[in-house]
Amino acid sequence: MSQIKKENMQLPEKTIFKSTNDIFPTDYDLREAYPQCGSIREIRNKSLETCSIPSAGVMSDRICIISKGELQTRVSSAYLALCSNYDCIIPSFAFKFWVDNGIPSGGSYGDINTCIPYFYPPDKEVCPKSCQEGYPKTLEEDKSFGESYYSVKGEENIMKEIYENGSVVGQFSVYEDFLSYYSGIYQHIHGSYLGSHYVRIIGWGIDNGIKYWLVANSWGESWGDKGFFKIRRGTNECGIESSTVTGMPKL
């Protein structure tokens, strides 16, 4: 969970124009809708990385989706954390940073095919000025940029945003009973509040009459359902429908 160091900045809230043609499927999973986009299926481990993971993941997903699979960029969560001056950069600042500064590519620790992979154990404490040795591009050449950033609120608006443009970052309150989740649809029942947590929402569905969001966590594949979980949808469970953040890439 995140100990937030700075309050969320006010983001422009996207105005959703609904039409009578907006009929969403009962079940929707970005992993199935865009099988060519490997980033959507990836689960990283926050214990080895930072809480910039969900934001970097959404950026990577959207670059692939908007480019129709031509670009398989992995946006660097390490660069985002080190160069934003926040170990735990909140999504609103992360997407603004993407628009204003650009972010190079970066995968997990040891990835030689990206500019700034994650460092573990950390061998850098300052913002990198160049890509790792042997990488064929300069850091500036390797950067991707965002074109816009905004918030989306409410069940139908979030569904429409995911369906049309890709994953979003959700923030929700974590309680003790969430830690023991392994399957099914999570709904807070008992336990103390532990803090806020950021995740990547990649779809939705209905199970035994209960609506849910399909979510990628960042606690490794051994947690939950191979790193993913479901949380009740349509009731603003733990606040997850009140503060989603995302942005569009500049291609």
C-alpha positions as a Markdown table, in Angstrom:
| # | Residue | x | y | z |
|---|---|---|---|---|
| 1 | Met | 0.0 | 0.0 | 0.0 |
| 2 | Ser | 1.1 | 3.5 | -0.7 |
| 3 | Gln | 2.0 | 6.1 | 1.9 |
| 4 | Ile | 1.0 | 9.0 | -0.3 |
| 5 | Lys | 3.5 | 11.9 | 0.0 |
| 6 | Lys | 1.5 | 14.5 | -1.9 |
| 7 | Glu | -2.2 | 15.0 | -2.4 |
| 8 | Asn | -3.6 | 14.1 | -5.8 |
| 9 | Met | -3.6 | 17.2 | -8.1 |
| 10 | Gln | -6.9 | 18.2 | -9.7 |
| 11 | Leu | -7.1 | 16.5 | -13.1 |
| 12 | Pro | -9.5 | 17.5 | -15.8 |
| 13 | Glu | -12.4 | 15.1 | -15.7 |
| 14 | Lys | -13.2 | 13.6 | -19.0 |
| 15 | Thr | -16.7 | 14.4 | -20.2 |
| 16 | Ile | -18.3 | 11.2 | -21.4 |
| 17 | Phe | -20.9 | 11.5 | -24.1 |
| 18 | Lys | -23.2 | 8.6 | -23.9 |
| 19 | Ser | -25.3 | 7.5 | -26.9 |
| 20 | Thr | -27.9 | 4.9 | -27.5 |
| 21 | Asn | -25.3 | 2.9 | -29.3 |
| 22 | Asp | -23.3 | 2.4 | -26.1 |
| 23 | Ile | -24.0 | -1.3 | -25.5 |
| 24 | Phe | -21.1 | -2.9 | -23.6 |
| 25 | Pro | -20.5 | -6.6 | -23.6 |
| 26 | Thr | -21.4 | -8.4 | -20.3 |
| 27 | Asp | -17.8 | -9.6 | -20.0 |
| 28 | Tyr | -14.8 | -7.7 | -21.3 |
| 29 | Asp | -11.1 | -8.5 | -20.9 |
| 30 | Leu | -8.4 | -6.4 | -22.6 |
| 31 | Arg | -6.1 | -9.4 | -22.6 |
| 32 | Glu | -8.5 | -11.2 | -24.9 |
| 33 | Ala | -9.5 | -8.1 | -26.9 |
| 34 | Tyr | -5.8 | -7.3 | -27.6 |
| 35 | Pro | -3.9 | -10.5 | -27.5 |
| 36 | Gln | -1.0 | -8.9 | -29.4 |
| 37 | Cys | -0.4 | -6.5 | -26.5 |
| 38 | Gly | 1.8 | -8.5 | -24.1 |
| 39 | Ser | 2.0 | -5.7 | -21.5 |
| 40 | Ile | -1.7 | -6.2 | -20.6 |
| 41 | Arg | -1.0 | -9.7 | -19.3 |
| 42 | Glu | 2.1 | -8.7 | -17.4 |
| 43 | Ile | 2.2 | -8.7 | -13.6 |
| 44 | Arg | 5.1 | -6.9 | -11.9 |
| 45 | Asn | 6.2 | -7.2 | -8.3 |
| 46 | Lys | 5.9 | -4.0 | -6.3 |
| 47 | Ser | 8.1 | -5.5 | -3.5 |
| 48 | Leu | 10.9 | -5.3 | -6.0 |
| 49 | Glu | 9.8 | -2.1 | -7.7 |
| 50 | Thr | 7.7 | 0.9 | -7.0 |
| 51 | Cys | 4.1 | 2.1 | -7.0 |
| 52 | Ser | 4.8 | 3.8 | -10.3 |
| 53 | Ile | 4.1 | 0.3 | -11.8 |
| 54 | Pro | 0.3 | 0.7 | -12.5 |
| 55 | Ser | 0.8 | 4.1 | -14.2 |
| 56 | Ala | 3.7 | 2.8 | -16.4 |
| 57 | Gly | 1.6 | -0.3 | -17.2 |
| 58 | Val | -1.4 | 1.7 | -18.4 |
| 59 | Met | 0.9 | 3.9 | -20.5 |
| 60 | Ser | 2.4 | 0.7 | -22.1 |
| 61 | Asp | -1.0 | -0.9 | -22.7 |
| 62 | Arg | -2.3 | 2.2 | -24.4 |
| 63 | Ile | 0.7 | 2.7 | -26.6 |
| 64 | Cys | 0.1 | -0.8 | -27.9 |
| 65 | Ile | -3.7 | -0.5 | -28.2 |
| 66 | Ile | -3.7 | 2.9 | -29.9 |
| 67 | Ser | -0.9 | 1.7 | -32.3 |
| 68 | Lys | -2.9 | -1.4 | -33.1 |
| 69 | Gly | -0.1 | -3.6 | -31.8 |
| 70 | Glu | 2.7 | -2.0 | -33.9 |
| 71 | Leu | 4.4 | -0.6 | -30.8 |
| 72 | Gln | 5.2 | -3.0 | -27.9 |
| 73 | Thr | 6.8 | -0.3 | -25.7 |
| 74 | Arg | 7.3 | -1.0 | -22.0 |
| 75 | Val | 7.3 | 2.4 | -20.3 |
| 76 | Ser | 10.0 | 2.5 | -17.5 |
| 77 | Ser | 8.5 | 2.5 | -14.0 |
| 78 | Ala | 12.1 | 2.9 | -12.7 |
| 79 | Tyr | 12.7 | 6.2 | -14.6 |
| 80 | Leu | 9.3 | 7.5 | -13.6 |
| 81 | Ala | 10.0 | 6.9 | -9.9 |
| 82 | Leu | 13.6 | 8.2 | -10.0 |
| 83 | Cys | 13.1 | 11.2 | -12.1 |
| 84 | Ser | 9.8 | 12.4 | -10.7 |
| 85 | Asn | 11.4 | 12.9 | -7.2 |
| 86 | Tyr | 8.7 | 10.7 | -5.6 |
| 87 | Asp | 9.4 | 7.1 | -4.6 |
| 88 | Cys | 5.6 | 6.6 | -4.8 |
| 89 | Ile | 4.5 | 8.9 | -7.6 |
| 90 | Ile | 0.7 | 9.2 | -7.6 |
| 91 | Pro | -1.0 | 8.6 | -11.0 |
| 92 | Ser | -2.1 | 12.2 | -11.6 |
| 93 | Phe | 1.5 | 13.4 | -11.4 |
| 94 | Ala | 2.8 | 10.3 | -13.3 |
| 95 | Phe | 0.6 | 11.1 | -16.3 |
| 96 | Lys | 1.5 | 14.8 | -16.2 |
| 97 | Phe | 5.2 | 13.8 | -16.1 |
| 98 | Trp | 4.7 | 11.6 | -19.2 |
| 99 | Val | 3.1 | 14.5 | -21.1 |
| 100 | Asp | 5.6 | 17.1 | -19.9 |
| 101 | Asn | 8.9 | 15.1 | -19.9 |
| 102 | Gly | 8.5 | 11.9 | -21.7 |
| 103 | Ile | 9.6 | 8.5 | -20.3 |
| 104 | Pro | 12.0 | 6.0 | -21.9 |
| 105 | Ser | 11.4 | 2.2 | -22.1 |
| 106 | Gly | 12.1 | -0.1 | -19.2 |
| 107 | Gly | 11.3 | -3.6 | -18.2 |
| 108 | Ser | 12.0 | -5.7 | -15.2 |
| 109 | Tyr | 15.4 | -6.1 | -13.5 |
| 110 | Gly | 17.9 | -7.5 | -16.0 |
| 111 | Asp | 16.0 | -6.7 | -19.1 |
| 112 | Ile | 18.7 | -5.8 | -21.7 |
| 113 | Asn | 16.2 | -4.8 | -24.4 |
| 114 | Thr | 15.0 | -1.6 | -22.8 |
| 115 | Cys | 16.6 | 1.7 | -21.9 |
| 116 | Ile | 16.0 | 1.9 | -18.2 |
| 117 | Pro | 15.0 | -1.4 | -16.7 |
| 118 | Tyr | 14.2 | -1.6 | -13.0 |
| 119 | Phe | 17.3 | -1.7 | -10.7 |
| 120 | Tyr | 17.2 | -4.3 | -8.0 |
| 121 | Pro | 19.1 | -4.1 | -5.8 |
| 122 | Pro | 19.1 | -0.4 | -6.6 |
| 123 | Asp | 22.4 | 0.7 | -8.1 |
| 124 | Lys | 21.2 | 4.2 | -8.8 |
| 125 | Glu | 19.6 | 6.8 | -6.6 |
| 126 | Val | 19.4 | 9.7 | -9.1 |
| 127 | Cys | 17.6 | 10.3 | -12.4 |
| 128 | Pro | 19.5 | 8.4 | -15.1 |
| 129 | Lys | 20.9 | 10.6 | -17.9 |
| 130 | Ser | 21.5 | 7.8 | -20.4 |
| 131 | Cys | 20.2 | 4.3 | -21.2 |
| 132 | Gln | 21.9 | 1.2 | -19.9 |
| 133 | Glu | 25.2 | 0.2 | -21.6 |
| 134 | Gly | 24.7 | -1.5 | -24.9 |
| 135 | Tyr | 21.3 | -0.1 | -25.6 |
| 136 | Pro | 21.2 | 1.2 | -29.2 |
| 137 | Lys | 19.3 | 4.5 | -28.6 |
| 138 | Thr | 19.9 | 7.6 | -26.5 |
| 139 | Leu | 17.6 | 8.2 | -23.7 |
| 140 | Glu | 15.9 | 11.1 | -25.5 |
| 141 | Glu | 15.5 | 9.1 | -28.6 |
| 142 | Asp | 13.9 | 6.3 | -26.7 |
| 143 | Lys | 11.3 | 8.4 | -24.9 |
| 144 | Ser | 7.5 | 8.1 | -25.4 |
| 145 | Phe | 5.2 | 11.0 | -24.6 |
| 146 | Gly | 1.7 | 11.4 | -23.4 |
| 147 | Glu | -0.7 | 13.6 | -25.3 |
| 148 | Ser | -3.2 | 14.1 | -22.5 |
| 149 | Tyr | -4.2 | 13.1 | -19.0 |
| 150 | Tyr | -7.5 | 13.1 | -17.2 |
| 151 | Ser | -9.7 | 11.4 | -14.6 |
| 152 | Val | -12.8 | 9.3 | -15.3 |
| 153 | Lys | -15.4 | 8.6 | -12.6 |
| 154 | Gly | -18.4 | 6.3 | -12.4 |
| 155 | Glu | -19.1 | 2.8 | -13.5 |
| 156 | Glu | -20.4 | 3.4 | -17.0 |
| 157 | Asn | -17.8 | 6.1 | -17.8 |
| 158 | Ile | -15.0 | 3.9 | -16.7 |
| 159 | Met | -16.3 | 1.0 | -18.8 |
| 160 | Lys | -16.6 | 3.2 | -21.9 |
| 161 | Glu | -13.1 | 4.5 | -21.4 |
| 162 | Ile | -11.6 | 1.0 | -21.1 |
| 163 | Tyr | -13.6 | -0.3 | -24.0 |
| 164 | Glu | -12.6 | 2.6 | -26.3 |
| 165 | Asn | -9.0 | 3.3 | -25.2 |
| 166 | Gly | -7.6 | 0.7 | -22.9 |
| 167 | Ser | -6.7 | 0.3 | -19.2 |
| 168 | Val | -7.0 | 2.9 | -16.4 |
| 169 | Val | -5.3 | 3.3 | -13.1 |
| 170 | Gly | -7.7 | 2.8 | -10.2 |
| 171 | Gln | -7.1 | 3.9 | -6.6 |
| 172 | Phe | -8.9 | 2.2 | -3.7 |
| 173 | Ser | -8.8 | 1.7 | 0.0 |
| 174 | Val | -7.1 | -1.5 | 1.2 |
| 175 | Tyr | -8.3 | -3.3 | 4.3 |
| 176 | Glu | -6.8 | -6.3 | 6.1 |
| 177 | Asp | -9.2 | -8.8 | 4.4 |
| 178 | Phe | -7.9 | -7.9 | 1.0 |
| 179 | Leu | -4.4 | -9.3 | 1.8 |
| 180 | Ser | -5.8 | -12.8 | 1.9 |
| 181 | Tyr | -7.7 | -12.6 | -1.4 |
| 182 | Tyr | -7.1 | -15.6 | -3.7 |
| 183 | Ser | -10.2 | -15.9 | -5.9 |
| 184 | Gly | -13.8 | -14.8 | -6.4 |
| 185 | Ile | -15.1 | -11.2 | -6.2 |
| 186 | Tyr | -13.6 | -9.1 | -3.4 |
| 187 | Gln | -15.8 | -7.1 | -1.2 |
| 188 | His | -14.6 | -5.5 | 2.1 |
| 189 | Ile | -16.1 | -7.4 | 5.1 |
| 190 | His | -13.7 | -7.0 | 8.0 |
| 191 | Gly | -10.3 | -5.7 | 9.1 |
| 192 | Ser | -8.6 | -2.4 | 9.6 |
| 193 | Tyr | -7.8 | 0.2 | 6.9 |
| 194 | Leu | -4.2 | -0.2 | 5.8 |
| 195 | Gly | -3.8 | 2.6 | 3.2 |
| 196 | Ser | -4.4 | 3.5 | -0.4 |
| 197 | His | -3.3 | 1.3 | -3.3 |
| 198 | Tyr | -3.0 | 1.8 | -7.1 |
| 199 | Val | -3.9 | -0.9 | -9.6 |
| 200 | Arg | -4.6 | -1.3 | -13.3 |
| 201 | Ile | -8.2 | -2.0 | -14.3 |
| 202 | Ile | -8.3 | -4.1 | -17.5 |
| 203 | Gly | -12.0 | -5.2 | -17.8 |
| 204 | Trp | -15.2 | -6.3 | -16.2 |
| 205 | Gly | -17.7 | -9.1 | -15.9 |
| 206 | Ile | -20.6 | -10.7 | -14.0 |
| 207 | Asp | -20.3 | -13.8 | -11.9 |
| 208 | Asn | -23.4 | -15.4 | -10.3 |
| 209 | Gly | -25.2 | -12.1 | -10.7 |
| 210 | Ile | -22.5 | -10.0 | -9.1 |
| 211 | Lys | -20.8 | -7.4 | -11.3 |
| 212 | Tyr | -17.0 | -7.0 | -11.0 |
| 213 | Trp | -14.0 | -5.1 | -12.3 |
| 214 | Leu | -11.1 | -7.2 | -13.6 |
| 215 | Val | -7.9 | -5.8 | -12.1 |
| 216 | Ala | -4.1 | -6.4 | -12.4 |
| 217 | Asn | -2.3 | -6.0 | -9.1 |
| 218 | Ser | 1.5 | -5.5 | -8.6 |
| 219 | Trp | 2.3 | -8.0 | -5.9 |
| 220 | Gly | 3.7 | -10.7 | -8.1 |
| 221 | Glu | 2.0 | -13.7 | -9.8 |
| 222 | Ser | 1.9 | -15.7 | -6.5 |
| 223 | Trp | -0.7 | -13.4 | -5.0 |
| 224 | Gly | -4.4 | -13.6 | -5.8 |
| 225 | Asp | -5.4 | -15.2 | -9.1 |
| 226 | Lys | -1.9 | -15.3 | -10.7 |
| 227 | Gly | -1.5 | -11.6 | -9.8 |
| 228 | Phe | -5.1 | -10.5 | -10.9 |
| 229 | Phe | -8.2 | -10.0 | -8.8 |
| 230 | Lys | -11.9 | -9.1 | -9.2 |
| 231 | Ile | -13.6 | -6.5 | -7.1 |
| 232 | Arg | -17.3 | -5.6 | -6.9 |
| 233 | Arg | -18.4 | -3.2 | -9.6 |
| 234 | Gly | -21.2 | -0.6 | -9.5 |
| 235 | Thr | -21.1 | 0.1 | -5.8 |
| 236 | Asn | -17.9 | 2.1 | -5.6 |
| 237 | Glu | -16.3 | -0.7 | -3.6 |
| 238 | Cys | -13.5 | 0.8 | -1.4 |
| 239 | Gly | -13.7 | 3.9 | -3.6 |
| 240 | Ile | -12.4 | 2.3 | -6.8 |
| 241 | Glu | -14.9 | 4.1 | -9.1 |
| 242 | Ser | -14.3 | 7.6 | -7.7 |
| 243 | Ser | -10.7 | 8.3 | -8.7 |
| 244 | Thr | -9.5 | 6.5 | -11.9 |
| 245 | Val | -6.8 | 8.2 | -13.9 |
| 246 | Thr | -5.4 | 7.6 | -17.4 |
| 247 | Gly | -4.1 | 9.4 | -20.5 |
| 248 | Met | -3.6 | 9.1 | -24.2 |
| 249 | Pro | -0.2 | 8.5 | -25.8 |
| 250 | Lys | 1.3 | 10.8 | -28.4 |
| 251 | Leu | 2.2 | 8.6 | -31.4 |
